[in-house]
């Protein structure tokens, strides 16, 4: 449960066999075939930061003689890049390891490693409890992978979960995995200094540090040169980005960085995730308003609509502060700027009236979309140490369903507002249902589907929307 578009819904069951394709909520490494001797297979779970980290890992191991593969059966090394944000996410990874274990018994030379937040949180327990695991590597130790793999090749286990105050991987060019060739992630910072009481991220990803602004702009330019049309700037809390040159000659905050990336090319769309309500400034909003290629979409996690619960969550803002930030977004960017959120149902001691405050906040904002969960206590967090997880599960589930039902209504209404208007759509791929239709997103991050005609992936197309569903806009190119 955390900031930054950090969670995706995991299915109740992992694939029946290791050879099966994982669910759509897990990303598998794409194949690169350059003749390297060993093959790397990565499954990435959870957040966009994990997917970005897998691209960094692939780059590091590419230089060590590994191609990537999308076929587990051909892999020499299997890595699971894991998420600790919810208990269910960890259960999914454990189930996947159990499946891979049966496969490894038939292929004893296969190396298996766990990366990311679970590796950091559980550390050596993986080696003690999950005998299948050869490598356990935390988010700040990926440069050490070649040495750790050598240790495993030599018959030892490889473990490095040390957190860093400096590591940003700024000098590593990611290998773009599962890329559509149109959109790419750029990690601008790592770690988090916010100590939200429900969240494990400060413990699994360490303290906040920002990447050199020049390296970020350089990466954006390189992506444009390769034909990419959209970048998403990633951080647990992008609004707290701050970088200074070693000699003190230059200081860059997030609004200034956003402008620099927008100026790389007017043909490059710029998105970012995630904003913290306590930190998003009018300067950022005015920068968004000034540049057409900065998408009018803000992920602004509320977590709750009640000020007492927000204080227990240690969110460091209250309901009036959050509403004022929404007013600022509407004032500076207009009613069409899309806003999404995270919501947690059934946090410690939440009353029915406080739950109703959350529903009323949703009615106030009318979010375009939301990531919605019931509270899941995570070991080691402030809430686990100091607060009682005292809301019955059936109450949590009922409250969550009320949040989901209301959000579905709001999403449908926000989509209905788009009908009868022309939207600039960046084509990302074919529609899932038909090769005769293309799919892309508008500035507000809404999915738009339309007949392909002579258009192709990477084109900007003006589409007149004639109808909508709860999740998709349908239209014709004009």
N, C-alpha and C positions, 0 to 999 in steps of 0.2 A: 504494500500500500504506500505509494509514494508519489513524489512530484515527477513531472516531466513525461507525460504520456508513458508512464513507466510500466503499465500493465496491459497485458492482452489476456483474453479469456482462454484458459486451458480446458481442453476436453476432459471428460471424466475418465476416459481410457486412452492410454497410449496405443500405438499400433501393435497389432498382434504379434508381429515378428520384426526383428531388426531390419530385415530386408524391405519391409513395407514402407510406404511413404508416410512420414509424420503428418500430423494435422496441419491445416492451413495456418495455425497460430504458431508454428515452429518453422524457422527458415533453415533450409539445408544448403550447404555450399554448392555453388555451381561448379561445373567441370572446367578446368583449364588444362590444355594438353600441349605442353611444350617439350615433352620428352624427358622430364625429370624422373629420377629413379623411383621416388617414393610418392605415395598418394595420401592426401589429407582429406578427411571427411569431417565437416563441422555441422552440428545442429545448434542453432541459436534460439534461446528461449527468452521471452519476456519483452524487454524494452528496446527502443531504438538505439540506446547507447550500447546494448549488448550486440546488436547487429553491426553497429559501427566498429566495435572492438573486434569482432570476428574478421572484419576486413583488415584490421591492423595485424592480427595474428597470422592471417594468410600471407600478408606481405612479408612478415618476418621469416616465416617458414618457407616461402618461395625462394628466398635468398639462401636457404639451407638445403635446397634440393627437393622441395615438395611441390608437386602440382596439387590442385584441389580436384575432388571428384564428387559427383552427386550419387554415387553408387557405393553403399557401404561394403558390398561384397568385394570391391576392388581396393579397399582402403588398407593402408599399413598403419595409419594413426587415426583414431576416432576421438574427437574432442566435443564435449557438450558444454556450451557456454550458457551458464545457468542463471536463474533468477531466484531471489529469496523473498520477494515482495509479499507473497502469500504462501500459506502452508500448502495449498493445492499445487502451486508451481513447483515446490520442492518434491511433493509426492509424485508429480509427473516425471521429474528427472529420475527419481529412485526407481520408478516402474520401468523407465527406458533403460537404465543401467542393468536391471534384472534381465530384460530382453537381450541386451547386448552380451550379457554374461554367457547365456546359452550359446550364442554365436561364437564367442571367443573360445569356448571349450573345444569347438571344432576347428578353430584357427588360432592356435596358441601363440603364434608370432605377432598377433594383433596387439598394438598398444592402445590403451584407453586413458583419456584424461578428462578431468573436470576443471573448467575455467569459471571465472566470474564470481558473482556474489555468493553462491553456495560454497564455492571453494574457500572463499575468505571466511565465511561464517562458521563452517564446520571443520575446516582445516584437516587435521590428521585423522578425524573420525572416519573420513572416507577411506583412508588406508586401513583402518582397523576393522570397520564394519563391512565395507564394500571391497572384498578381496580382488575384484576385477580391476580396480582403479590403479593405474601405474603413475599417473601425474595428477597433482593438485596445484593449480596455479591461480593466484589472485589477480584482480584487475590491473594492479600496478607492476606486475612481474612478467609481462609477456616478452620483454627483451631477453629474459633468462631462459626462454623455452628451448633454444638450441642446446644449451648446456644441460638442462634437465633431461631432454630426450637422450643425450649422450649417456647420462647416468643410467637411464632406464635400459638403453641398449647394452650397458655393461652389467645389468642384473640388479641394479638398485631401484628404489623408488625415488621419484622426483617431486619435491615439495618446495614451493616458495609462495607465501601468502603475505609477504611484508607490504605494508602500505607506504606510500611515498608522499612527501610534501612538494616534490618538484615534477614528477613524471607527467607529461602531457602527450607523449608520442608525436610531438609537432614535426619531427624530421622524417617521419615514416609515411610514405605514400601508400594509402590503402589499396588492396586488391578489391575491386568492386564486385562483390558477390551478389548473385541473383539480380544483377542490375538490368533495368529495362533500357539503359542507355540514355535515359531522359532525366531521371531524378537521382540525387546522391545526398548522402549525409556528410556533414563536416562537423566534427567534434571541436568545440571551441573552449571547453573547460572540463575538468573532472572533479569528482567529489562534491561534498555538500557541507556547509557550515550550519545549516538549519538543523535544529534538534527536535523535529516533530516527534511527539512522544510515541506515535504508532510506527515509526519508520526505521528500517534497518540500514538505509543507504549510508548515513554518516559512518556506520561501523564497518560496512563492507566495501565502500569506495573511498573512504578517507576524507581528509579535509579538502576544502575548495582550492583549486589553483587554475589560473587562466593561461591559455596558450598565447604565444606571441602573435600579435595582430597581423604582422606581415606574413607569417606562414599561413594564416587562415586565408588572407586575400590571395596569396600565391596559389593555394590549393583551388580556390574558386576559379581563378584564371585558367589553371590547367584543365579543370573540368569543362569550362567553356570551349577551350581549344579542342577537347575530345568530343565535342558535340552535345554535352549535357545542357539542359535548358532550365533546370531547377535545382536549388540546393536547400537543405534544411540544416540550420545551425543548431547544434545539440548541446545541452547542458542540463544538469539537474535544476539549475536556477539561472537562466541566461541573463536575467536582469542584474545579477550581481557580478557579471563579468567585469574585470578590471585588470588591465595590463599596463606595465610601465617599463620603458627601456632601462637597461642596467645603469646608464649614465644619468637617468632622470630627465632626459631631454624630451620625452614623449609619454603621454598618459592617454589611454584609450578606454572609454567606458562602453557599455553595450550599444547605446544609441549611436555613438561614433563608429563602432565596428559595423553595425547594421548599414550605415550609410556607405562605408567603404566597400562593403560587399555588393550593395546595390549598384554602385558606380562601376563595377567590373564590366557590366554590359547591360544595356536596357532590355536585351533579349533573355536575360537570366532572371528567372523568378527566385525570390528569396522568402523562405519560411523559417520559423524558429520554434523551439520547444525546449523548455517550458518556462513560463513566467510565474513568479511568486507574487501574490497580491500585495505583499508588504513592500516589494521592491520595484514594481513596474512604474515607470515615471512618465510624466507628460512629455518629456524630451523624446522618449522612445515612441510614443504615440504620434507626436508631430513629425518625427522622421518617417514613420510609416505613411503618414498622410502626404508627405512631400514626394514620395517615389511610387509611381504606379506599379513598378515591378516588385515591391514588397507586398506580399499577399496580405489581404485584410482578414486575417484569422489569428485569434489569440487563444491559447490554451491557458485558462486562469483557474486552477483548481481551488474550489471553495472548501471541500471536504465536509462541511456542515454549514447550516444556516443559522445556528444558534451560538451566541457569543460565549456562553459558559462552556459549551463543548469545545469551541475553538480554543479557549484558554487551556482546557485540559489537554488538548492536542498540542499545545505549545506552538500554535500557528502565528502568534505575535501580531495578529490583527483581530478586529471584531467585526460583527455584521455591518455596522455603519461604514467602517473603512472599506470593506469589500464593495458595498453598494456605491460608495463614492467613486471607486476605481471603475466600476461599470458605467456610471454616469460620465466619467471622463472619456472612456472609450467611445460611447455614443456621441458625446459632444464633439470630439476631435475627429473621429473616423466615420461617424454617421451610423444610422440604424442598420446598414447592410453589413457592417463588420461582424463576422461570425465569432462567437465565443463558445468555447467548450470547457468542460470542467471534469473534476473527479469528485465523487460523493461516496461517503462511507456511512452505511446504515448500522445502527446499534452499537455505537462506540460506548465505552465504559460509562455507566450510570445515566445514559441518555433516556430522558422521559418521553412519553408520548407527545407532550406539548412541544418538546424540543425537536422531535422528529417532524412535527407539523411545521416548525420554523424552516426546516430544510425544504419542505415542499413549497412553502411560501416564497423562499428565495428563488427557487426554480421558476415559479410563476412571475417573479419580478424580472428575472434576467431573460427568460425564454432561450435557454441554451440551444445551440444548433446540434450538439451531440455531447455525450458524457461517457466517462468510464465509471461504472457503478459497482460497488462491492458491499458485502456486509463485513463488519470488523473481524479480523483474524489476528489474534495476539501473536506477535513475533518475539521469540526469545531474545533477551538482551536489550530490548528497547526500554525507554523510560516508562511507557505504559505498563509493560510486563512487570517491571520492578515496583511500580508505585500505585497502580490502579487495578481494581478488580474487574475482570471481564465478566460482568454480572448480568448481561442481557441474554435471556434464553435464546437458543438457536432459532426456534420457531418464530420468535418475535423479530429477530434480525432478518430472517428470510421474508417475513410478511412486509416489514418496512422497506426492505430492498425492492420487493416487487412493486410496491406503491411508487417508489422513485422511478423504477424502470417504466412503469405504465405512463407516468406523467411525462417522462422524457420522450417517450415514443410519440406522444401527442404533440409536444413542442417541436420535435424534429420534423414531423409531418407538416406542421403549420409553417415552420421556417422554409421548408421546401416549397410549399404552396406559394409563398411570397415570390419565389423565383420564376413562377410560370408567367408567360407573356412577355418576358424580358430577354434581351440578348446578352449572352455571357461569353467572355473570352475563355476558351478551354484549351489547355495544354494536353495534347493527345499522348497517353501513356501506353496504351496497348489496345488489343481487340477487346470487345465486350466479352464477358465470361460466357454469354449465351449464344453469341453468333459472330462468325468471322465477317459477316456483312455489316457489322456495326463496330464503331470505335468507342473507346472509353477514355475519359480524362477528368481533370478537375478544374474548377474555376478558382478564382482568387480566394473565395470563402471556403475552399476545401470540399465543396460538394461534388459528388461524382455525377458526371454528365455523359449520357450515352446517345449516340446519333449515327445515322447511316454513313458508311465510310466514304462513299463516292471516290474521289481521287486523293483524299487526304491520307496521311501516314503518321506513324509514330514520331513525335517530336515537333509536329506542326502546331502552331497556334491557330485555332479556328473559332470564328464567331458563330455561336449556336443560339438560335431562338428556341427557348424551352416552351413546349406546348403542354406538358403534363408532368406529374411527379408521383413518386411513391414515398414511403417513409424514409428511404435511404438513397434514392436515385432521382436525378432529373432526366427527362427524355425530351429530345428536340431534333431540330433540323439545322444544318449549316446554312448560313445566309451570307 
